[in-house]
Amino acid sequence: MNLFRTRRPALAIVALTLGVAGCSTPAGPDAPRSTDQNTTTADATTAETPPSNPGTEPTGPESPRTGDHGVAISIPELPIGGNANPAGHEKLCADASWLQPETLPAGGVKVSRIQADPPTGFHVGGKCGRLPSCASFTFHTGKDHCSVEVTGPGTAQGAQLKFTGGFTCPPGQESSCRELTARMNPGAIGLSRPETATEPESPATEAPPSSSR
């Protein structure tokens, strides 16, 4: 019997088995599992997703609410009276006063406009005399006189000097403030034609008496 022929097939089978084993990829401890890969991907997706917006709150200072600083009350015609006296060539000096002291609010009433009505031939100016100017003047109790200078030829007949003004009503008192203004009676100062300069009359020259024979 030939022993070499019997061992050759056996050696070939052993060599083939070792070669197949060397080509396979070993499963090491560091290889990630498919389940772990899915979990890691899900965690990354969750971390990158921004949180839902619950609603945008306004930034910056809060807008002031109505009535926090009072309400402006306008008075078309103030209860003003007085006289306009001649003060020179085509010039009048008006002394204006508040006629209803019981209607003056605590903060007073500020003049916003002075006008001649109708305005033809009149121009409203600043102060005159010793009283303060009525322009932007605030009438208070005990401080209720001011002056206005009026210039011009004064061609309008029956012209009057009228005042417009207003005051700030405290928050929450709008109703009482409007009741106060409803009690005010419009007033005005009458304007006459200012004096105009006239040339003095020349004295009459008498004719010498005729001589008689």
mmCIF file of the C-alpha atoms, coordinates in Angstrom:
data_MODEL
# 
_entry.id   MODEL 
# 
loop_
_atom_site.group_PDB 
_atom_site.id 
_atom_site.type_symbol 
_atom_site.label_atom_id 
_atom_site.label_alt_id 
_atom_site.label_comp_id 
_atom_site.label_asym_id 
_atom_site.label_entity_id 
_atom_site.label_seq_id 
_atom_site.pdbx_PDB_ins_code 
_atom_site.Cartn_x 
_atom_site.Cartn_y 
_atom_site.Cartn_z 
_atom_site.occupancy 
_atom_site.B_iso_or_equiv 
_atom_site.pdbx_formal_charge 
_atom_site.auth_seq_id 
_atom_site.auth_comp_id 
_atom_site.auth_asym_id 
_atom_site.auth_atom_id 
_atom_site.pdbx_PDB_model_num 
ATOM 1   C CA . MET A 1 1   ? 0.000   0.000   0.000  1.00 0.00 ? 1   MET A CA 1 
ATOM 2   C CA . ASN A 1 2   ? 1.309   3.516   -0.905 1.00 0.00 ? 2   ASN A CA 1 
ATOM 3   C CA . LEU A 1 3   ? 0.970   5.791   2.169  1.00 0.00 ? 3   LEU A CA 1 
ATOM 4   C CA . PHE A 1 4   ? 1.824   9.033   0.319  1.00 0.00 ? 4   PHE A CA 1 
ATOM 5   C CA . ARG A 1 5   ? -1.233  8.765   -1.900 1.00 0.00 ? 5   ARG A CA 1 
ATOM 6   C CA . THR A 1 6   ? -3.522  8.440   1.107  1.00 0.00 ? 6   THR A CA 1 
ATOM 7   C CA . ARG A 1 7   ? -2.254  11.636  2.880  1.00 0.00 ? 7   ARG A CA 1 
ATOM 8   C CA . ARG A 1 8   ? -2.423  14.037  -0.082 1.00 0.00 ? 8   ARG A CA 1 
ATOM 9   C CA . PRO A 1 9   ? -6.213  14.438  -0.139 1.00 0.00 ? 9   PRO A CA 1 
ATOM 10  C CA . ALA A 1 10  ? -6.258  14.953  3.607  1.00 0.00 ? 10  ALA A CA 1 
ATOM 11  C CA . LEU A 1 11  ? -3.625  17.684  3.482  1.00 0.00 ? 11  LEU A CA 1 
ATOM 12  C CA . ALA A 1 12  ? -5.479  19.473  0.706  1.00 0.00 ? 12  ALA A CA 1 
ATOM 13  C CA . ILE A 1 13  ? -8.691  19.574  2.743  1.00 0.00 ? 13  ILE A CA 1 
ATOM 14  C CA . VAL A 1 14  ? -6.869  21.069  5.780  1.00 0.00 ? 14  VAL A CA 1 
ATOM 15  C CA . ALA A 1 15  ? -5.200  23.760  3.666  1.00 0.00 ? 15  ALA A CA 1 
ATOM 16  C CA . LEU A 1 16  ? -8.500  24.722  2.032  1.00 0.00 ? 16  LEU A CA 1 
ATOM 17  C CA . THR A 1 17  ? -10.191 25.077  5.435  1.00 0.00 ? 17  THR A CA 1 
ATOM 18  C CA . LEU A 1 18  ? -7.448  27.378  6.764  1.00 0.00 ? 18  LEU A CA 1 
ATOM 19  C CA . GLY A 1 19  ? -7.628  29.583  3.671  1.00 0.00 ? 19  GLY A CA 1 
ATOM 20  C CA . VAL A 1 20  ? -11.368 30.112  3.977  1.00 0.00 ? 20  VAL A CA 1 
ATOM 21  C CA . ALA A 1 21  ? -11.000 30.970  7.633  1.00 0.00 ? 21  ALA A CA 1 
ATOM 22  C CA . GLY A 1 22  ? -8.305  33.580  6.876  1.00 0.00 ? 22  GLY A CA 1 
ATOM 23  C CA . CYS A 1 23  ? -10.479 35.415  4.328  1.00 0.00 ? 23  CYS A CA 1 
ATOM 24  C CA . SER A 1 24  ? -13.482 35.949  6.651  1.00 0.00 ? 24  SER A CA 1 
ATOM 25  C CA . THR A 1 25  ? -13.758 39.279  8.589  1.00 0.00 ? 25  THR A CA 1 
ATOM 26  C CA . PRO A 1 26  ? -13.541 38.766  12.340 1.00 0.00 ? 26  PRO A CA 1 
ATOM 27  C CA . ALA A 1 27  ? -16.285 40.286  14.447 1.00 0.00 ? 27  ALA A CA 1 
ATOM 28  C CA . GLY A 1 28  ? -14.348 42.463  16.896 1.00 0.00 ? 28  GLY A CA 1 
ATOM 29  C CA . PRO A 1 29  ? -15.665 44.078  20.012 1.00 0.00 ? 29  PRO A CA 1 
ATOM 30  C CA . ASP A 1 30  ? -15.450 47.572  18.432 1.00 0.00 ? 30  ASP A CA 1 
ATOM 31  C CA . ALA A 1 31  ? -17.828 46.892  15.567 1.00 0.00 ? 31  ALA A CA 1 
ATOM 32  C CA . PRO A 1 32  ? -21.080 48.848  16.107 1.00 0.00 ? 32  PRO A CA 1 
ATOM 33  C CA . ARG A 1 33  ? -24.354 47.040  16.126 1.00 0.00 ? 33  ARG A CA 1 
ATOM 34  C CA . SER A 1 34  ? -27.134 47.994  13.754 1.00 0.00 ? 34  SER A CA 1 
ATOM 35  C CA . THR A 1 35  ? -29.409 48.836  16.698 1.00 0.00 ? 35  THR A CA 1 
ATOM 36  C CA . ASP A 1 36  ? -26.790 51.175  18.192 1.00 0.00 ? 36  ASP A CA 1 
ATOM 37  C CA . GLN A 1 37  ? -26.397 52.987  14.854 1.00 0.00 ? 37  GLN A CA 1 
ATOM 38  C CA . ASN A 1 38  ? -30.124 53.667  14.617 1.00 0.00 ? 38  ASN A CA 1 
ATOM 39  C CA . THR A 1 39  ? -30.225 54.942  18.201 1.00 0.00 ? 39  THR A CA 1 
ATOM 40  C CA . THR A 1 40  ? -27.267 57.293  17.634 1.00 0.00 ? 40  THR A CA 1 
ATOM 41  C CA . THR A 1 41  ? -28.814 58.707  14.452 1.00 0.00 ? 41  THR A CA 1 
ATOM 42  C CA . ALA A 1 42  ? -32.150 59.308  16.193 1.00 0.00 ? 42  ALA A CA 1 
ATOM 43  C CA . ASP A 1 43  ? -30.417 61.083  19.080 1.00 0.00 ? 43  ASP A CA 1 
ATOM 44  C CA . ALA A 1 44  ? -28.539 63.387  16.690 1.00 0.00 ? 44  ALA A CA 1 
ATOM 45  C CA . THR A 1 45  ? -31.729 64.208  14.814 1.00 0.00 ? 45  THR A CA 1 
ATOM 46  C CA . THR A 1 46  ? -33.501 65.042  18.067 1.00 0.00 ? 46  THR A CA 1 
ATOM 47  C CA . ALA A 1 47  ? -30.667 67.322  19.204 1.00 0.00 ? 47  ALA A CA 1 
ATOM 48  C CA . GLU A 1 48  ? -30.652 69.270  15.921 1.00 0.00 ? 48  GLU A CA 1 
ATOM 49  C CA . THR A 1 49  ? -34.416 69.861  15.855 1.00 0.00 ? 49  THR A CA 1 
ATOM 50  C CA . PRO A 1 50  ? -35.115 73.417  17.171 1.00 0.00 ? 50  PRO A CA 1 
ATOM 51  C CA . PRO A 1 51  ? -37.763 73.753  19.869 1.00 0.00 ? 51  PRO A CA 1 
ATOM 52  C CA . SER A 1 52  ? -41.184 74.902  18.797 1.00 0.00 ? 52  SER A CA 1 
ATOM 53  C CA . ASN A 1 53  ? -41.778 78.663  19.088 1.00 0.00 ? 53  ASN A CA 1 
ATOM 54  C CA . PRO A 1 54  ? -44.271 79.291  21.937 1.00 0.00 ? 54  PRO A CA 1 
ATOM 55  C CA . GLY A 1 55  ? -45.006 82.798  20.699 1.00 0.00 ? 55  GLY A CA 1 
ATOM 56  C CA . THR A 1 56  ? -43.017 85.982  20.258 1.00 0.00 ? 56  THR A CA 1 
ATOM 57  C CA . GLU A 1 57  ? -43.232 88.502  23.101 1.00 0.00 ? 57  GLU A CA 1 
ATOM 58  C CA . PRO A 1 58  ? -42.868 92.218  22.237 1.00 0.00 ? 58  PRO A CA 1 
ATOM 59  C CA . THR A 1 59  ? -39.530 93.797  23.018 1.00 0.00 ? 59  THR A CA 1 
ATOM 60  C CA . GLY A 1 60  ? -38.715 97.409  23.869 1.00 0.00 ? 60  GLY A CA 1 
ATOM 61  C CA . PRO A 1 61  ? -40.623 99.912  26.021 1.00 0.00 ? 61  PRO A CA 1 
ATOM 62  C CA . GLU A 1 62  ? -44.314 99.425  26.523 1.00 0.00 ? 62  GLU A CA 1 
ATOM 63  C CA . SER A 1 63  ? -46.538 101.799 24.596 1.00 0.00 ? 63  SER A CA 1 
ATOM 64  C CA . PRO A 1 64  ? -48.184 104.360 26.877 1.00 0.00 ? 64  PRO A CA 1 
ATOM 65  C CA . ARG A 1 65  ? -51.795 103.653 27.608 1.00 0.00 ? 65  ARG A CA 1 
ATOM 66  C CA . THR A 1 66  ? -54.466 106.195 26.907 1.00 0.00 ? 66  THR A CA 1 
ATOM 67  C CA . GLY A 1 67  ? -54.950 108.525 29.839 1.00 0.00 ? 67  GLY A CA 1 
ATOM 68  C CA . ASP A 1 68  ? -51.609 107.838 31.574 1.00 0.00 ? 68  ASP A CA 1 
ATOM 69  C CA . HIS A 1 69  ? -50.501 111.441 31.050 1.00 0.00 ? 69  HIS A CA 1 
ATOM 70  C CA . GLY A 1 70  ? -53.845 113.215 30.985 1.00 0.00 ? 70  GLY A CA 1 
ATOM 71  C CA . VAL A 1 71  ? -56.052 114.367 28.143 1.00 0.00 ? 71  VAL A CA 1 
ATOM 72  C CA . ALA A 1 72  ? -55.614 117.643 26.259 1.00 0.00 ? 72  ALA A CA 1 
ATOM 73  C CA . ILE A 1 73  ? -58.796 119.732 26.394 1.00 0.00 ? 73  ILE A CA 1 
ATOM 74  C CA . SER A 1 74  ? -59.168 122.464 23.754 1.00 0.00 ? 74  SER A CA 1 
ATOM 75  C CA . ILE A 1 75  ? -61.302 125.590 24.263 1.00 0.00 ? 75  ILE A CA 1 
ATOM 76  C CA . PRO A 1 76  ? -62.217 127.363 20.989 1.00 0.00 ? 76  PRO A CA 1 
ATOM 77  C CA . GLU A 1 77  ? -63.049 130.717 22.655 1.00 0.00 ? 77  GLU A CA 1 
ATOM 78  C CA . LEU A 1 78  ? -61.823 131.606 26.125 1.00 0.00 ? 78  LEU A CA 1 
ATOM 79  C CA . PRO A 1 79  ? -63.946 133.716 28.508 1.00 0.00 ? 79  PRO A CA 1 
ATOM 80  C CA . ILE A 1 80  ? -61.791 136.800 28.023 1.00 0.00 ? 80  ILE A CA 1 
ATOM 81  C CA . GLY A 1 81  ? -62.779 140.441 28.427 1.00 0.00 ? 81  GLY A CA 1 
ATOM 82  C CA . GLY A 1 82  ? -61.075 143.796 28.650 1.00 0.00 ? 82  GLY A CA 1 
ATOM 83  C CA . ASN A 1 83  ? -60.411 147.031 26.800 1.00 0.00 ? 83  ASN A CA 1 
ATOM 84  C CA . ALA A 1 84  ? -58.283 148.046 23.838 1.00 0.00 ? 84  ALA A CA 1 
ATOM 85  C CA . ASN A 1 85  ? -57.028 151.581 24.341 1.00 0.00 ? 85  ASN A CA 1 
ATOM 86  C CA . PRO A 1 86  ? -55.227 153.817 21.840 1.00 0.00 ? 86  PRO A CA 1 
ATOM 87  C CA . ALA A 1 87  ? -51.449 153.597 22.286 1.00 0.00 ? 87  ALA A CA 1 
ATOM 88  C CA . GLY A 1 88  ? -50.053 155.670 19.453 1.00 0.00 ? 88  GLY A CA 1 
ATOM 89  C CA . HIS A 1 89  ? -50.257 155.946 15.708 1.00 0.00 ? 89  HIS A CA 1 
ATOM 90  C CA . GLU A 1 90  ? -52.353 153.025 14.397 1.00 0.00 ? 90  GLU A CA 1 
ATOM 91  C CA . LYS A 1 91  ? -51.774 151.153 17.630 1.00 0.00 ? 91  LYS A CA 1 
ATOM 92  C CA . LEU A 1 92  ? -54.004 149.700 20.341 1.00 0.00 ? 92  LEU A CA 1 
ATOM 93  C CA . CYS A 1 93  ? -53.035 148.133 23.677 1.00 0.00 ? 93  CYS A CA 1 
ATOM 94  C CA . ALA A 1 94  ? -55.504 145.482 24.826 1.00 0.00 ? 94  ALA A CA 1 
ATOM 95  C CA . ASP A 1 95  ? -55.726 144.551 28.509 1.00 0.00 ? 95  ASP A CA 1 
ATOM 96  C CA . ALA A 1 96  ? -57.123 141.005 28.618 1.00 0.00 ? 96  ALA A CA 1 
ATOM 97  C CA . SER A 1 97  ? -58.524 139.324 31.736 1.00 0.00 ? 97  SER A CA 1 
ATOM 98  C CA . TRP A 1 98  ? -60.230 136.021 32.618 1.00 0.00 ? 98  TRP A CA 1 
ATOM 99  C CA . LEU A 1 99  ? -63.911 136.713 33.317 1.00 0.00 ? 99  LEU A CA 1 
ATOM 100 C CA . GLN A 1 100 ? -64.915 133.464 35.084 1.00 0.00 ? 100 GLN A CA 1 
ATOM 101 C CA . PRO A 1 101 ? -62.396 132.585 37.818 1.00 0.00 ? 101 PRO A CA 1 
ATOM 102 C CA . GLU A 1 102 ? -64.607 129.737 39.075 1.00 0.00 ? 102 GLU A CA 1 
ATOM 103 C CA . THR A 1 103 ? -64.047 127.895 35.791 1.00 0.00 ? 103 THR A CA 1 
ATOM 104 C CA . LEU A 1 104 ? -60.244 127.966 35.916 1.00 0.00 ? 104 LEU A CA 1 
ATOM 105 C CA . PRO A 1 105 ? -58.824 124.446 36.395 1.00 0.00 ? 105 PRO A CA 1 
ATOM 106 C CA . ALA A 1 106 ? -56.096 123.835 38.958 1.00 0.00 ? 106 ALA A CA 1 
ATOM 107 C CA . GLY A 1 107 ? -53.371 123.787 36.313 1.00 0.00 ? 107 GLY A CA 1 
ATOM 108 C CA . GLY A 1 108 ? -54.619 126.922 34.571 1.00 0.00 ? 108 GLY A CA 1 
ATOM 109 C CA . VAL A 1 109 ? -55.481 127.516 30.916 1.00 0.00 ? 109 VAL A CA 1 
ATOM 110 C CA . LYS A 1 110 ? -52.766 128.264 28.365 1.00 0.00 ? 110 LYS A CA 1 
ATOM 111 C CA . VAL A 1 111 ? -53.377 130.594 25.413 1.00 0.00 ? 111 VAL A CA 1 
ATOM 112 C CA . SER A 1 112 ? -52.630 128.928 22.075 1.00 0.00 ? 112 SER A CA 1 
ATOM 113 C CA . ARG A 1 113 ? -53.910 131.535 19.619 1.00 0.00 ? 113 ARG A CA 1 
ATOM 114 C CA . ILE A 1 114 ? -54.946 135.205 19.503 1.00 0.00 ? 114 ILE A CA 1 
ATOM 115 C CA . GLN A 1 115 ? -56.748 136.621 16.494 1.00 0.00 ? 115 GLN A CA 1 
ATOM 116 C CA . ALA A 1 116 ? -58.676 139.644 15.334 1.00 0.00 ? 116 ALA A CA 1 
ATOM 117 C CA . ASP A 1 117 ? -62.068 138.706 13.928 1.00 0.00 ? 117 ASP A CA 1 
ATOM 118 C CA . PRO A 1 118 ? -62.445 139.823 11.201 1.00 0.00 ? 118 PRO A CA 1 
ATOM 119 C CA . PRO A 1 119 ? -58.722 140.392 10.701 1.00 0.00 ? 119 PRO A CA 1 
ATOM 120 C CA . THR A 1 120 ? -59.020 143.105 8.041  1.00 0.00 ? 120 THR A CA 1 
ATOM 121 C CA . GLY A 1 121 ? -56.759 146.021 8.919  1.00 0.00 ? 121 GLY A CA 1 
ATOM 122 C CA . PHE A 1 122 ? -55.462 144.564 12.212 1.00 0.00 ? 122 PHE A CA 1 
ATOM 123 C CA . HIS A 1 123 ? -52.230 142.833 13.162 1.00 0.00 ? 123 HIS A CA 1 
ATOM 124 C CA . VAL A 1 124 ? -51.832 141.065 16.517 1.00 0.00 ? 124 VAL A CA 1 
ATOM 125 C CA . GLY A 1 125 ? -48.417 141.532 18.133 1.00 0.00 ? 125 GLY A CA 1 
ATOM 126 C CA . GLY A 1 126 ? -46.709 141.050 21.487 1.00 0.00 ? 126 GLY A CA 1 
ATOM 127 C CA . LYS A 1 127 ? -47.013 142.751 24.852 1.00 0.00 ? 127 LYS A CA 1 
ATOM 128 C CA . CYS A 1 128 ? -47.758 146.365 25.572 1.00 0.00 ? 128 CYS A CA 1 
ATOM 129 C CA . GLY A 1 129 ? -47.712 148.375 28.767 1.00 0.00 ? 129 GLY A CA 1 
ATOM 130 C CA . ARG A 1 130 ? -46.664 146.718 32.022 1.00 0.00 ? 130 ARG A CA 1 
ATOM 131 C CA . LEU A 1 131 ? -48.595 143.456 31.711 1.00 0.00 ? 131 LEU A CA 1 
ATOM 132 C CA . PRO A 1 132 ? -47.008 140.281 30.297 1.00 0.00 ? 132 PRO A CA 1 
ATOM 133 C CA . SER A 1 133 ? -47.753 139.238 26.738 1.00 0.00 ? 133 SER A CA 1 
ATOM 134 C CA . CYS A 1 134 ? -50.859 137.118 26.215 1.00 0.00 ? 134 CYS A CA 1 
ATOM 135 C CA . ALA A 1 135 ? -49.017 134.944 23.665 1.00 0.00 ? 135 ALA A CA 1 
ATOM 136 C CA . SER A 1 136 ? -48.555 131.500 25.333 1.00 0.00 ? 136 SER A CA 1 
ATOM 137 C CA . PHE A 1 137 ? -49.762 133.047 28.614 1.00 0.00 ? 137 PHE A CA 1 
ATOM 138 C CA . THR A 1 138 ? -51.304 130.715 31.216 1.00 0.00 ? 138 THR A CA 1 
ATOM 139 C CA . PHE A 1 139 ? -54.285 132.085 33.122 1.00 0.00 ? 139 PHE A CA 1 
ATOM 140 C CA . HIS A 1 140 ? -54.254 131.079 36.800 1.00 0.00 ? 140 HIS A CA 1 
ATOM 141 C CA . THR A 1 141 ? -56.323 132.151 39.774 1.00 0.00 ? 141 THR A CA 1 
ATOM 142 C CA . GLY A 1 142 ? -54.755 135.424 40.892 1.00 0.00 ? 142 GLY A CA 1 
ATOM 143 C CA . LYS A 1 143 ? -52.753 135.675 37.686 1.00 0.00 ? 143 LYS A CA 1 
ATOM 144 C CA . ASP A 1 144 ? -55.387 136.412 35.116 1.00 0.00 ? 144 ASP A CA 1 
ATOM 145 C CA . HIS A 1 145 ? -54.276 139.555 33.239 1.00 0.00 ? 145 HIS A CA 1 
ATOM 146 C CA . CYS A 1 146 ? -52.115 139.949 30.140 1.00 0.00 ? 146 CYS A CA 1 
ATOM 147 C CA . SER A 1 147 ? -51.679 142.371 27.258 1.00 0.00 ? 147 SER A CA 1 
ATOM 148 C CA . VAL A 1 148 ? -51.804 142.335 23.461 1.00 0.00 ? 148 VAL A CA 1 
ATOM 149 C CA . GLU A 1 149 ? -50.568 144.972 21.071 1.00 0.00 ? 149 GLU A CA 1 
ATOM 150 C CA . VAL A 1 150 ? -52.758 145.463 18.006 1.00 0.00 ? 150 VAL A CA 1 
ATOM 151 C CA . THR A 1 151 ? -51.514 147.548 15.109 1.00 0.00 ? 151 THR A CA 1 
ATOM 152 C CA . GLY A 1 152 ? -52.854 148.586 11.738 1.00 0.00 ? 152 GLY A CA 1 
ATOM 153 C CA . PRO A 1 153 ? -55.383 151.008 10.337 1.00 0.00 ? 153 PRO A CA 1 
ATOM 154 C CA . GLY A 1 154 ? -58.260 148.879 11.549 1.00 0.00 ? 154 GLY A CA 1 
ATOM 155 C CA . THR A 1 155 ? -60.518 149.032 8.531  1.00 0.00 ? 155 THR A CA 1 
ATOM 156 C CA . ALA A 1 156 ? -62.836 146.256 9.755  1.00 0.00 ? 156 ALA A CA 1 
ATOM 157 C CA . GLN A 1 157 ? -65.962 147.460 11.508 1.00 0.00 ? 157 GLN A CA 1 
ATOM 158 C CA . GLY A 1 158 ? -66.981 145.698 14.737 1.00 0.00 ? 158 GLY A CA 1 
ATOM 159 C CA . ALA A 1 159 ? -63.760 143.688 14.966 1.00 0.00 ? 159 ALA A CA 1 
ATOM 160 C CA . GLN A 1 160 ? -63.035 141.701 18.138 1.00 0.00 ? 160 GLN A CA 1 
ATOM 161 C CA . LEU A 1 161 ? -59.957 140.172 19.723 1.00 0.00 ? 161 LEU A CA 1 
ATOM 162 C CA . LYS A 1 162 ? -60.543 136.472 20.475 1.00 0.00 ? 162 LYS A CA 1 
ATOM 163 C CA . PHE A 1 163 ? -58.485 133.898 22.356 1.00 0.00 ? 163 PHE A CA 1 
ATOM 164 C CA . THR A 1 164 ? -58.129 130.122 21.906 1.00 0.00 ? 164 THR A CA 1 
ATOM 165 C CA . GLY A 1 165 ? -56.508 127.890 24.523 1.00 0.00 ? 165 GLY A CA 1 
ATOM 166 C CA . GLY A 1 166 ? -56.640 124.673 26.477 1.00 0.00 ? 166 GLY A CA 1 
ATOM 167 C CA . PHE A 1 167 ? -55.410 122.681 29.453 1.00 0.00 ? 167 PHE A CA 1 
ATOM 168 C CA . THR A 1 168 ? -54.421 119.141 30.435 1.00 0.00 ? 168 THR A CA 1 
ATOM 169 C CA . CYS A 1 169 ? -57.107 117.175 32.245 1.00 0.00 ? 169 CYS A CA 1 
ATOM 170 C CA . PRO A 1 170 ? -55.811 114.718 34.898 1.00 0.00 ? 170 PRO A CA 1 
ATOM 171 C CA . PRO A 1 171 ? -56.303 110.994 34.115 1.00 0.00 ? 171 PRO A CA 1 
ATOM 172 C CA . GLY A 1 172 ? -59.747 109.719 35.033 1.00 0.00 ? 172 GLY A CA 1 
ATOM 173 C CA . GLN A 1 173 ? -61.327 113.193 35.292 1.00 0.00 ? 173 GLN A CA 1 
ATOM 174 C CA . GLU A 1 174 ? -62.304 113.726 31.659 1.00 0.00 ? 174 GLU A CA 1 
ATOM 175 C CA . SER A 1 175 ? -66.012 113.947 32.458 1.00 0.00 ? 175 SER A CA 1 
ATOM 176 C CA . SER A 1 176 ? -65.628 116.700 35.074 1.00 0.00 ? 176 SER A CA 1 
ATOM 177 C CA . CYS A 1 177 ? -63.172 118.597 32.851 1.00 0.00 ? 177 CYS A CA 1 
ATOM 178 C CA . ARG A 1 178 ? -65.647 118.681 29.982 1.00 0.00 ? 178 ARG A CA 1 
ATOM 179 C CA . GLU A 1 179 ? -68.374 119.842 32.344 1.00 0.00 ? 179 GLU A CA 1 
ATOM 180 C CA . LEU A 1 180 ? -66.055 122.675 33.411 1.00 0.00 ? 180 LEU A CA 1 
ATOM 181 C CA . THR A 1 181 ? -65.467 123.827 29.839 1.00 0.00 ? 181 THR A CA 1 
ATOM 182 C CA . ALA A 1 182 ? -69.206 123.669 29.130 1.00 0.00 ? 182 ALA A CA 1 
ATOM 183 C CA . ARG A 1 183 ? -69.713 126.357 31.793 1.00 0.00 ? 183 ARG A CA 1 
ATOM 184 C CA . MET A 1 184 ? -67.282 128.766 30.114 1.00 0.00 ? 184 MET A CA 1 
ATOM 185 C CA . ASN A 1 185 ? -68.891 131.612 28.189 1.00 0.00 ? 185 ASN A CA 1 
ATOM 186 C CA . PRO A 1 186 ? -66.939 132.791 25.131 1.00 0.00 ? 186 PRO A CA 1 
ATOM 187 C CA . GLY A 1 187 ? -65.597 136.312 25.489 1.00 0.00 ? 187 GLY A CA 1 
ATOM 188 C CA . ALA A 1 188 ? -63.842 138.900 23.319 1.00 0.00 ? 188 ALA A CA 1 
ATOM 189 C CA . ILE A 1 189 ? -62.341 142.389 23.390 1.00 0.00 ? 189 ILE A CA 1 
ATOM 190 C CA . GLY A 1 190 ? -63.809 145.001 21.078 1.00 0.00 ? 190 GLY A CA 1 
ATOM 191 C CA . LEU A 1 191 ? -61.399 146.729 18.706 1.00 0.00 ? 191 LEU A CA 1 
ATOM 192 C CA . SER A 1 192 ? -61.886 150.291 17.520 1.00 0.00 ? 192 SER A CA 1 
ATOM 193 C CA . ARG A 1 193 ? -60.025 152.010 14.745 1.00 0.00 ? 193 ARG A CA 1 
ATOM 194 C CA . PRO A 1 194 ? -56.626 153.155 16.029 1.00 0.00 ? 194 PRO A CA 1 
ATOM 195 C CA . GLU A 1 195 ? -55.781 156.808 15.966 1.00 0.00 ? 195 GLU A CA 1 
ATOM 196 C CA . THR A 1 196 ? -54.120 158.049 12.813 1.00 0.00 ? 196 THR A CA 1 
ATOM 197 C CA . ALA A 1 197 ? -51.719 160.930 12.595 1.00 0.00 ? 197 ALA A CA 1 
ATOM 198 C CA . THR A 1 198 ? -53.160 163.951 10.884 1.00 0.00 ? 198 THR A CA 1 
ATOM 199 C CA . GLU A 1 199 ? -51.366 166.982 9.612  1.00 0.00 ? 199 GLU A CA 1 
ATOM 200 C CA . PRO A 1 200 ? -52.067 170.075 11.700 1.00 0.00 ? 200 PRO A CA 1 
ATOM 201 C CA . GLU A 1 201 ? -54.233 172.614 10.009 1.00 0.00 ? 201 GLU A CA 1 
ATOM 202 C CA . SER A 1 202 ? -52.424 175.727 8.885  1.00 0.00 ? 202 SER A CA 1 
ATOM 203 C CA . PRO A 1 203 ? -53.777 178.897 10.495 1.00 0.00 ? 203 PRO A CA 1 
ATOM 204 C CA . ALA A 1 204 ? -56.068 180.902 8.258  1.00 0.00 ? 204 ALA A CA 1 
ATOM 205 C CA . THR A 1 205 ? -54.491 183.983 6.810  1.00 0.00 ? 205 THR A CA 1 
ATOM 206 C CA . GLU A 1 206 ? -56.728 186.976 6.975  1.00 0.00 ? 206 GLU A CA 1 
ATOM 207 C CA . ALA A 1 207 ? -56.728 189.272 4.023  1.00 0.00 ? 207 ALA A CA 1 
ATOM 208 C CA . PRO A 1 208 ? -55.564 192.760 4.819  1.00 0.00 ? 208 PRO A CA 1 
ATOM 209 C CA . PRO A 1 209 ? -58.392 195.267 4.943  1.00 0.00 ? 209 PRO A CA 1 
ATOM 210 C CA . SER A 1 210 ? -58.861 197.258 1.818  1.00 0.00 ? 210 SER A CA 1 
ATOM 211 C CA . SER A 1 211 ? -58.011 200.924 2.039  1.00 0.00 ? 211 SER A CA 1 
ATOM 212 C CA . SER A 1 212 ? -60.876 203.311 1.424  1.00 0.00 ? 212 SER A CA 1 
ATOM 213 C CA . ARG A 1 213 ? -60.546 206.735 -0.053 1.00 0.00 ? 213 ARG A CA 1 
# 
